[in-house]
Amino acid sequence: MGPATDGATGSVLVERRARAAFVTLNRPEAANALSKDLVGALESVFAELAGLVKRGDDLRAVVVTGAGKAFSAGADLKERRAMTLEQTWGFLDELNHLMNAIAAFPRPVVAAINGAAFGGGLELALACDIRIAADSAEMGLTEVRLGVIPGAGGTQRLSRIASVAAAKELILTGRRVRAQRAYALGIVSDVVPAANLADAAAKLADEIALGGPLAVAAAKRAIDEGATQPMADALAVEAACYQEILASDDRNEGLAAFGEKRPPVFKGR
Ligand code: COA
């Protein structure tokens, strides 16, 4: 098995659990801060997982989480201090590339926020499709307190996921909020005891795996591509995504299974 199915790429662990891949940021000694190496390793892992999907692997969901106490403390500020402005700008570009690859990943990506998620760490979670958090987790886009602004999608993704009001509250103050408050703001969709977080994420992945993989992927694209468009254009995006799966075997299987009162067996074609 390659590293994207079970193993490690740099500071990222990958473990296959049923039809989900658990991707774990593994720099606990640095609160999983996003160093260049860690970002590069995450890019490789997601590219490899996307390759598996393309080759017909039955991967249905990815769960991203952190090893140790933190989810991710954001940009590696020790590394950042030694970077020139040009290097910093280049790194931001790379970080955005990673966030966009996660956002466009052909299967749902779930962030299981096990602990602190600040700055780029929260932006990473915001690039995922669904976020759940441990009750002990804290999160925030704290960049203004460092004299900068979120630069890996935070200002745009937080306002779209939660609200402009929530984004302004968190980003303009740079404050840290607990999981329950993040839930109230619509940033995370569930808060569970820390000890149950991995199981809750696995359960969510299993639930996603009940759906036809082509349908789930098309629905993700329809939602994402339509979200920023006027209603008429957005509905056209939905129609185009529907049309792609209209003639699929999975659709026939879904209808047949309903008629025969049995669970469907989707093949992703
Ligand atoms: N970049 C680089 N190293 C970081 C880091 C970051 N963003 N955040 C934490 N670390 C390092 C700490 O310096 C410490 O290393 P050390 O043992 O060599 O001193 C190690 O990670 C553990 O952090 P520590 O603060 O001792 O652990 P903690 O459990 O008490 O707190 C955090 C964890 C994440 C809550 C806390 O470290 C924190 O608030 N970090 C800054 C988060 C932040 O503002 N990020 C910037 C966003 S733009």
Residues whose N, C-alpha, C, O or C-beta is under 5 A from the ligand:
A	BS01	COA	E29 A30 A31 A33 A70 A73 G74 A75 D76 L77 K78 A116 F118 G119 G120 T142 E143
